[in-house]
Amino acid sequence: MRITVVHDTTIDFHHEEMVRSVVSSLENSFEVDSRPFEIDAVSVLRGTDLVFNLTTAMGNTERQIHLPAVLDLLGVPFTGSGATANALCINKTLTKLIMKAYGISTPEFFSVRPGDIVDNLPFSPAIVKPVKEGGAKGIWEDSVVVSVDEMQKAVSRIHERFGQPALVERFIEGREFTVGIVGSEVLPIMEIDFSSLPDRLETFYSYRVKQFHGDETNYICPAKISQREESVVSEFSLKVFGALDLKDYCRIDLKIDDEGKIYFLEVNSLPLLVPDYSDIVKMAEARGWSYGDLINNIVASAISRYGIGE
């Protein structure tokens, strides 16, 4: 069986390591090659049995839907979610609307398009973030707001810097968790604990906390929660997975408030798979999987889903 690992045309150190590690993990069991997603590669992909999709679209999240859309049209099997699911998950507002339609709890919210002016803040505190950015881009230390004036400044900044709508969402006080799913299995749940950060830093996932203070943030996996809480969070996460028609693997961000209510925040339909770095890799390790086990379980899920070799 031939697997082609397809990645972005421009990649940084972490993405290079990810591509190299995925290829190495598959070589013992499959015929494997790798290539960037370019126009010239499209015809070649028709000759492969399965594409391992690593096109996380660095710097342009909307490009994340391109390879799944092309492969769907060509009838080529691939790992991960399809174009529709990726398109929904890239847009935080659309994702939250789907959650509401399925009765899945998510913080109150509204979005503000460039050019629109909002002079009312119906909930406080609120967090203001770009609708279509990942990696905490566009979330600053002052993105949590408590007044209309603060909200307007945060919204205007997103409009000016990103040229896209701003999501204004009720800020949930409580514990933050991230949940990895592979196939139909929920991996050990990870809590993200900001209590160890220096006093000058915000205790939420701003861009500077996520990118520059990861070593000072506590990533507790398995999370210190009761067996009942683990069961409830797992069931909640699988409901999200199904509602968004996600495939093979994903990572879901949640908060639990002081009264024990779970809130969906957002989902990464194509999380990075960087060894010793990515959250889903750490969760797989807590499950007792090696990095190779994680990659091969993702492939096994895709093979089963497509019925390859039957």
N, C-alpha and C positions, 0 to 999 in steps of 0.2 A: 504493500500500500504506500502510495506517495503522498506526502504532506508538504505543502509549500507554506512557509512562514512569510507573511507579507507585512511589511512595516512602512512607516512614513519615509518620505524621501529625505527629509532633514531630521536628524536625531542627535540628541545630546548623549553625554556619558551614561546616564542611567538607562536610556533607551537602547543604547548599544549593548550594554550589559544584559538587558532583558532579552533582546533578540538572540544574542549568543547563547544565553542560558537555556532558552526555550529550544533552540535547535539541538543543543547538546543533550537535553533531556529526552528528546524524541529519537535521536539517532540509533539507539540500541534496538528499537522495535520497528522503525519505519525507514523508508527511503525519504530523506529530508533535503530540501533546499530552501533558500531564503532569497527574497528580492524586495526592493521598494515598490510601492504602489505608484506606477507610472503608466501612461497611456500605452506604451509598448508592451507592458506586462500583461495587459488584459487578455490578449489572444492566447498567451502561454498558459494562463490560469485554467483554461478550459481542459487542459490535459492533466490536471492534478486531481487526486481523489478527494482531498480535503485541504482547505485553506485554514491555517491558524492565523486569525486576524489580530494583528498588533497595531493597526492604524489608529492610534489614539489622537491623531490630528493635533500635534503640538502647535499651540498658538492660534488655532482656528477650530473650535469645537464642532462647528457645523459640518466640517469636512469628515467628521467621524461617521457620517451616514453614507458616504460615497461608496466605499468598498462593499459593505453589505448590500447596497442597492444594486451594484453591478453584478455581484455574485448571484443574487436572487434572480436577476434577469437571465443570466447565463446558465442557471441551474446547477451551479457549483456549490457543494456543501461547504460550510465554514463554521468555525467555532464562534460562540458568542451570540448576542442578540441580533435581530434583524434590523433593517433600516427604520421601520416604523417605531420600534421600541427605542432605538438610539435617538431618533429625532425627538420623541417625547421627553426622554430623560435629559437631553441637553437643555431643554427649556424648563426651568424650575416652575414657572407658572402653570404650564400645561400639565406637568407631572402632578402638581398639587390639585389641579382640577380633576384629574383622573382619580386621585385618592378620595376626594370628596364624593365623586360619583359612586365609588365602591364602599363608602361608609368607613373609610380608614382615617383615623384622626390625624390631623396636621394642623399646625398653628394657623390662626386667622391671618389673612393676607389680602393684599391688593397690589396691582402693578401699575406703574406710571410710565407712560410712553414719553419719548422726547417731545418737547413742545407742550405737554400737558402740565397743568399746575394743580396741585392738591393743597387745600388749606384746612384739612381736617385729619387728625390722627385718632382713629377710634379705639386704639389700644396702646398701652404703654407699660413697660418699655417695648420698643420695636427694633428690629435689625434690618438694615437696608443693604441689599446686595444686587449685583448684576443678574439679570435673568439667565444669561447664557454662558457664564464663565465657570470654569472649574478651578481646582487647586486653591480655593479661597481668594482668587484674584478679585480685586474690587471691594474687599472687606478690610477696612482699616480699624485702628484702635477706637475711632469715634463713630463707627458704623452702628453702634447700639445707641438709639436716640430716645428721648423722653418728651420732646416737645415738637410742635409743628415746625418751628424755625430750624431746629436741628435736623428734622427729617427732610425739609426742603433743600438744605445745604447738601446733605448726603445724596439725595436723589439727583440734584443738579450735577454733582461731581461725576456720578455714574454716566449720566447723559453725555457730559462733555468728554470724558475719557474713553468711554466704550461705545458711544453712539447706539445704545440699546436701552430697552425698558429697564426700570429699577423695580425689584421686588421688595415690598415693605411687608414684613412678617412679624407677628408678635414674638418677642424674644422669650423663650421658655427658660425659666430658672430651674435648674436641676442637673441631673447627671447625664453625660453624653456618652453614647455607645455607637459602635459601628459593627455591622453584622455581615459576614461573608457567607455566600451560598455557592456551592459547587454541585452541579447536577440538581438533585433535590435535597441535598444535605446541608443543614446549617452548621457552619464551623463554630468552634468555641468563640463566644462573644467577647469583644474587646471594649473595655471602658477607656475613654480618653480623659485623664485626670489633669486638670490645669493647676491644682493647688500648689504644686512645687515651683511654679514659675516665679520669677522675681516680682516684687510688689509693683514695679513700674509698668508691668505688662498686663494687658487685658486677659481675662480668664475665659476666652472663647477663641474659636479658630479664625483669627484674622490671618491675613497673608503673612505678616511677619512672624507670627507665632508658628504657623504651619511650616514655613520655609526655613526659618532661621533659629527657631528655638525648640526643634523636635527633641534634641537631646535633654532638654530640661522639662519636657512634658512626660508624664507617666502614662505608658500604654500597658494597661493591665489585662492580660489574657491568659487564662480565662478570667472574665470579670468576676468580681466578688459579689455575686447575687445569689439569691436562693434558688433551689431547684424549680420551684413554682414560677419565679420571675423568669428564669431561663426558658422554661416551657412557653410562657406567655409571649416573650420577645421572639422566640423562634417561630411560633404560630403567626404572629403579627408580620414578621419578615417574609415568610412564605406566602402570605396573602398579598403583600406588596409585589413580590416576584411574579405571582400569577396574574395580578391585575394589570401589570405593565407588559405582560407577555415576554418576559425576560428569558434568556436561554443560557444554559451551561454554567455561567458564573456571573456574579455581580457583587457589589458592596453597597449596603444600605446604611444611611446615617439616621440615628434616632436620638430622642431625648426622653427621659422619664422625669416628670416633675415630682415635687415633694409629696404629692398625694398618690403617687404610683401610676399616674396615667402616662401612656406611651404616645409620643408624637412622632410622626414621620417628618424628617427634614428634607432629605434629598437622596438620590441614588446615583451611583456611578455604574453605568451599564457596561463599561469596558475599563475596569480598573487596571492600573499598571501591575505588572508581575515581576518587579525588580527584586532579585534575591537579597535577603537581609534588610530590606528597605520598605517594601510595600506592605500595607496593613493586612491584605488578604494572604500574603505569604506568611506573615507572622501568625495569623490565625490557623493556617494549615499546619504550621510547625507545632502549635499547641494541640492540634488534633493527632499529632504523631506522624504526620506526613513529611517526607522529604520534599525538596523543591521539585524533583522529578515526579514524585507521586502526585503533586498538585497539577502539574502540566498534563500528565497522562490521564488523570481523572477528568480534566476538562475535555480532552480529546475523546475519552471513552463516552462521555455524555453526548457529545456531538455525533459520534459514530452510531450510538444507540438511537438517537433522535431521528437521524436520516435513514437508519436501517442499512448502513453500508456493510457489505459483505454477506447480507442475508440471501 
